[in-house]
């Protein structure tokens, strides 16, 4: 695990996104993010974690040019983002807001998802084909429904479809499962993994749901008061109690459960599972080992 700055470290491969120590100051003088560093590599799911007000949304809105840094720079696929390149950037990086209502405005679902491709200059027939493909990808078929009549989970699916219809290389989703019931949250979670595995998108999410991050993220960044204070694998982050305390985050449920089993002497320490399936697997191996010993005796 790395603490704080990771901006200047050499990489074995060129990152798709390199947020190089940016700072953002709002018009009222308040600081959104300060010397924030982040890298996204091809084919990974990256989670930006932190409590409410830590700067997650502000950081993500820099990735497709909605916000621009007061200091630092953002490099996308080897090119530094400038004021003049923001439109080109949005062809590469698609952003889904936490509030799906802010992205849905057309009279029907199909019209809404077609809007992005049309804005890219596609002909109506091509835009419709793109929209239908995207809606099929997210599993939504009620094309003539009015977006404002959809449930929260349906709105999130349509908002994601509207972004992937523009065929970005990178999908950025702000708090993808916030305010969703467990079934819809699970659908969104599964969709994000499929978009990486089946469509080859690289995915960035922001979340304060550590169980979600543990299940789907390859790497994590931890934010506190607008600064990136750590970067590492889920195991490195979620087994660092001092770091989680500093960031005001709690470990995922499987980590808590595993530690309770270690305390009871049921499992050995140092294994660092982060998913429920991993804890179950360890328990099964433990049971098998006990059965084998009993048979030998």
N, C-alpha and C positions, 0 to 999 in steps of 0.2 A: 504494500500500500504506500502511496505517495502522499505526502502532506503538502497542501497549498500549491505552489507554483509548479506547473508542468509545461509551461509555454515553450521553454527553450531546449527541452530534451530532444536529442535526435531520435528518429523513429526508424524501425526496420522497413516500414512501408509508408508511403505518403498518406496522411489522413485525408478523408473526404472533406472534413470540416476541421479547421484549426481556429479556435477562438483564442486570440493571442493577447491575454492580459487586458481585456477591455474594461472600461469604466463607463457608466451611464449616469448622467445627472438629469433629473426631470426639471421642467420649467420653474417649478417652485423651489428649486435648490436641493431637494431631497435626493439621496443617492440610491439608485436602483440596484446596480451591481458595481463592485469595486475590484479591479485587478483580477477579473474572473478568467480562468484558463480552462479550455475544454478541447478535446479531440475526439472525433468520430471516425472509425475505420469502416471499410467496406464490409457489408454483410453482418454487422452487429446490431444488437439492440442495446442502447445506452440509456440508463436511467439517471435523471438529475433529481436528487432527493433533498428534501429539506422541509421544515415546517412551514405553515402559512406565513407569508411575509418575508421569506428568506431570499427572494429574488428569482425564483424559478421561472415564472412567466416572463419577467423582464429579460432574462437571459435568452429564453427560447425565441422571443420576438426579434432578437438580433439576427437569428439564423436565416431568416428570409427577407431581411431588410426593412421590416416594419419599424424597428427602432435602429438607430445608428449610434455607435459608441462615441462618447466624448473623447476618449483616449483608447489607444490600442487599435487592433485591426482584426478583421475576420477574413479568413482565406477559405474559399470553397473550391475544391478540386484544383488546387494549385494557383488560383487567381484571387487577388485581394479584392474584396467587395468595395465598390465606390458608389457614390450617389448616382452616377450614370449607368451602373451595371445592375441596379436593383431589379429591374424588370427581367433581365436575363436570369438573375439569381432565382426568381420565383418559379422559373421553369425547372429548376433543379431541386429546390427545397420547397415542399408543400407543408403548410402549417394548419393544424386543426386546433381551433381555440377551445378553451375549457367550456365556454358558454356557446353551445352549438347554435343557439338562436341568432347570434351575431353573424353567422355565416349563411343562414337560410332566409331567403327573402323572396324567391320567385313564387308564382302562383301554384306550381305543381313540383313534385319531386323531380320529375324528368327535366323540367325547365331549369331547376336549380343546378342539377348536376351537369347539364349542358353548358351552363354559363361560362365556366372556366375554359373549356375547349374553344367555345366561340370567341372568347376574349383573346385567345391565342392565335386567332385568325383562321381556324378551321371552318369549312363549309358546314351548313346545318346538318347535312346527311352524315358527314364525318363526326361532327360533334355528338349527334344522337347515338351513333355506333359506339363512340367512346363512353358515353354516359351509360348506355345499356351494359357494356362490358364491366364498368366500374360497379354498377348496382348489382350485377350478377355476382361479382367478386365478394361484395359485402353481404350478399344474401337478402337483398331487399327487392320486392317485386311490385309494390303498390305505386306504380309510376304516376298515376293521376291524383294521388292524395295531396292535400295542401300541407306543406311542411309544418305550419303552426298547429296542425291537428295531430301531429305525431307524438308518441311518448318520448321520454327522455332518451331511452336507449335507441329508439328508431332515429331520432334526430342526430345522435352521435354517429350512427351508421351512415346516414345520408351525407353528413358533413365530411366524413372520411371518403365516401364515394366521390364527392365533388372535388376533393383534392387529388385522389389517385386517377381520376379521369384526365387530369392534365399530365399524367405520366412523369411524375418527379422521380429523381434518383433517391431522394432522402425524404422521409416522412417524419414530421415533428408533431407530436400530439401533447397538448397541455392537459394534465390531469385526466387521462382517458377514461377512468372509471368513477370519477367523483360523482356523487349524487345518483348513482345507478343502483338498482336492486341487484341482488347476487346473480340472477340469471343473465340479465343484460350485461353486467360487468364481466361475467365469464365469456360471453359472446365476443365482447370487444377485445378481451385479453387473447382469446384464441385467434381472432382476426389479425391482430398485430403480429403474432408469431407467424401466421400463414403468409402475411404480406412480405415478411423477411424470407421465409423458407421457400415459398412458391413463386413470388414475383421478384425476388432479389432486391427488395428495398432495404436500405439501411434506415433504422428507426431510432428516433430520440423521443423519450417520454419524460415528462416531469411528474413527480408524484410524492405524496407524503405517506402512501400506502406501502410499507416495507415488505409486506407479504407479496404484493404484486411485483415489486422490484426483484424479490428473491426468486420468484417463479420464472420470469421471462428475461431478465437483464443479463448481458454478458459482462458489462462493467458498470460501475456507478461513480457518479460525482456527488459529493455532499456539499450543500450550501448552508452557510450561516451568516445572517446579516449582510447578504449581498456578495459574500466572498466564497470562492471554492476553497474548502479547508481540507479536502482529501479526495483521492481517486484510487480505485482499486477494484478487485473482484468482489462479488457478493460475500464470499467467505472472509476476505480481509476486512470488509466494512462491518459486517454483522456480528463478528466475534470480537470487535474492538469496543468494549464497554465505555472506555473513556471518551472515545470519539463520538459514539452515539449520545452519551450524556451531554457532551459539549454542543452537539447539533440539535438537542432536544428531540431525538428520535428513539423509538423503541425497536428492539430486534423483532424479526418475524416470529410468528407463533411456533413454527417448527424448531427454531433455535431455542426458544424458551422451553419447549417440551423436551428436546434432547438434553438440555442441561439438567432438567429435573430427573431424567433417567440416569444421567451420570451421577448425580447426587445420591440417588438411591442404590447405586452400584449395579444397575442393570446393564448399562453400556459404559464402555471405556471412554475416557476423555481424549480430546485432541482430534476427533474425526471430522468435525465441522460440517455436518449436513445443513443445508439451507432450505430444502424442500420437504414437504410431508412424505413424499414417496421415498426419499432418501432415508428418513428416520424409520419408516416401515421396513425398508430393505435391511437396515442394520439390525432391527429387532428380529427379523426372520432369520438372519445369519446367526444371531446370538442364540435363538431357540434351536436352530439346527446343530450348532456346536454343543449345546447342552445335551441334546438328544443323542448325539454321537458319543459323547463322554459317558452317558449313562449306559449305552449299549455295550461299550467296551468294558465297563466295570461289571 
